[in-house]
């Protein structure tokens, strides 16, 4: 097993074993997420968010007009 690549609060390297295919132990899995490239983290798709907001606004207006 490989040693964890995470760092402790003191700044020392973690002495635990890394888990599976990961370079980090279970304690430092949050550091693994931060170490990934932005494209691997699943950045927000701004175009899809804007389309969803516009779609919900149109549906909301449609229901408001029907209530009158």
Secondary structure, DSSP 4 states (H G I P E B T S, - for coil): -PBP--B-TTSPBP-SBPPTT-SS-STTHHHHHHHS-HHHHT---HHHHHHHHHHHHHHHHHHHHHH-
